[in-house]
Amino acid sequence: MGEQPGDVKTLLEHVTKALVDVPDQVSVEAIDEDCETVFELTVAESDLGKVIGKSGRTARALRTLLSAAGVKAGKRFALEILE
């Protein structure tokens, strides 16, 4: 019944692609760890600031989105933004 990590990965990709100037360079990799799934987000170097946002607000919003999806799925999701 809950969302699978693949669904959350697709959601994260779509939201991130809408934020950046170079959507072709957005990639999300899901890594299953002990009790959570970590999503590693990679974007173009020029878009890194847009994904992080002023004072980290955009990154915090993306993490909140993952947290809400995790509650619905009964799992823990984390976001790492790679440089």
Backbone hydrogen bonds, N-H to C=O, Kabsch-Sander energy under -0.5 kcal/mol:
donor,donor_aa,acceptor,acceptor_aa,energy
7,D,4,Q,-0.9
8,V,4,Q,-1.7
9,K,5,P,-2.5
10,T,6,G,-2.2
11,L,7,D,-2.1
12,L,8,V,-2.6
13,E,9,K,-2.4
14,H,10,T,-2.5
15,V,11,L,-2.4
16,T,12,L,-2.4
17,K,13,E,-2.7
18,A,14,H,-1.4
19,L,15,V,-0.8
19,L,16,T,-1.0
20,V,16,T,-1.4
25,Q,22,V,-1.6
26,V,23,P,-1.3
27,S,42,T,-2.3
29,E,40,E,-2.0
31,I,29,E,-0.5
31,I,38,V,-2.9
32,D,30,A,-0.5
33,E,31,I,-0.6
33,E,36,E,-3.0
37,T,76,R,-2.7
38,V,31,I,-3.1
38,V,36,E,-0.5
39,F,37,T,-0.5
39,F,78,A,-3.2
40,E,29,E,-2.9
40,E,38,V,-0.6
41,L,39,F,-0.7
41,L,80,E,-3.1
42,T,27,S,-2.7
43,V,82,L,-0.6
47,D,44,A,-1.5
48,L,44,A,-0.6
48,L,45,E,-0.9
51,V,47,D,-1.8
52,I,48,L,-2.0
53,G,49,G,-3.0
56,G,53,G,-1.9
57,R,54,K,-1.6
58,T,52,I,-0.7
59,A,52,I,-1.8
60,R,56,G,-2.3
61,A,57,R,-2.3
62,L,58,T,-2.3
63,R,59,A,-2.2
64,T,60,R,-2.2
65,L,61,A,-2.2
66,L,62,L,-2.1
67,S,63,R,-2.4
68,A,64,T,-2.4
69,A,65,L,-2.1
70,G,66,L,-2.2
71,V,67,S,-2.1
72,K,68,A,-1.9
73,A,69,A,-1.9
74,G,70,G,-1.4
75,K,70,G,-2.4
78,A,37,T,-2.4
80,E,39,F,-2.8
82,L,41,L,-2.8
82,L,80,E,-0.7
